[in-house]
């Protein structure tokens, strides 16, 4: 009886123990699964960060952060790319513990003394595992990773040591013509990270006058080949006459991932812009009406802005009336001035004096050209005068017309007819018709005729009175 009771008790105790063991194991399994699920969820929200987004200067202090979002127990940091040849793994690692009571973290273990010497744990955030790399150097560069002990995978980040751009090269088209397209190529040699290149226009004092946004278009980076250490940008620039003497410039700027400037340099093109442009129109544009008196000298003066200097100039005179072509066969025909006549600078005769080009002092791109018309006659008023000035960039034609009298609203001179041209253009001048006798002359003629008639009547009356006085008296018988 005692034996049976003992056996029953033993079975009962065994069953209870087995049940408790099964419940414990099931609870442990559930807790483990829950911890794994919690760790997986937490890992999804974790992120790794570095100062400057991972682009760092040599000698700086760099903070590496594994953001967890909750209080943690133990984290590990891994350094790749620098493991020793005899090392078991391709990384070195250090682990750190966090004490929630004191809100501090401390080094737990390092498998490499060099790594231990370069790492300092930071205490400023209980929800992040942070370390500082003091005095950044080349053996800290490369891939880093971190995770909690309960995590399955690492979070990784690259540390890139910044190196200054070594040189900037600028290439510009040889021919620079106002209004045309000029291709500019800028290349930055060396440097990490790759710089951003910007094109600028500089004045004589090397200060920026315009930026990429408004003067340079189609700014395009050229794709690098594998292993290439150069960055090249291409842009198009449309020069204006006002850009003459300015300089093109390319600026290279290196920035980190947080948009902080790490280094910048620029290269000003060694040649200033020698903008070519054709002789510029005068102001106002169109036919210039000038006043010139009969028998006097009219002077047509042009002030022309041009780069390069004018190559040629031709004064042309075109008459519509009282002109004719040479007729060698008909020797008895009256000699008439030619309908078309051209002269060039340096020409002199009894009618025209055409001066050579002269450069205006202190302005090497401004040129003077002068034509004197001697002893102005009536035929000159019906002549159209043009000056065609040409340089390698093109040509410009200037038109003139002489009138004996101009309306008071028209600027003229009784001594000379002169017009100057600058490098601006304007609306066409309204055509001015040649002035004639007008209604004043007709009124004067009428008054003179009336005065003659009245004078004749008075004279006739006086004559009649004189004849009566000298007639003898007759007597009647």
Buried (B, 14 or more C-beta within 10 A) or exposed (E): EEEEEEEEEEEEEEEEEEEEEEEEEEEEEEEEEEEEEEBEEBBEEBEBBBBBBBBBBEEBEBBBBBBBEEEBEBBBBBBBBBBEEEEEEEBBBBBBBBEEEEEEBEBBEBBBEEBEEBBEBBEEEBEBBBBBBBEBEEEBBBBBBBBBEBBEEBBEBBBBBBBBBEEBEBEBBEEBBBEBEBEBBBBBBEBBBBBBBBBBBBEEEEEEBBEBEEBBBEBEEEEEEEEEEBBBBBBBBBBEBEBBEBBBBBBBBBBBBEEEEBBBBBBBBEEBBBBBBBBBBBBBBBBBBBBBBEEBBBBBBBBBBBBEBBEEBBBBBBBEEEBEEEEEEEEEEEEBBEBEBEBEBEEEEEBBBBBEBEEEEEEEBBBBBBBBBBEBEEBBBBBBBBBBBBBEBEBBEBBBBBBBBBEEEBEBBEEBBBBEBEBEEEEEBEEBEEEEEEEEEEEEEEEEEEEEEEEEEEEEEEEEEEEEEEEEEEEEE
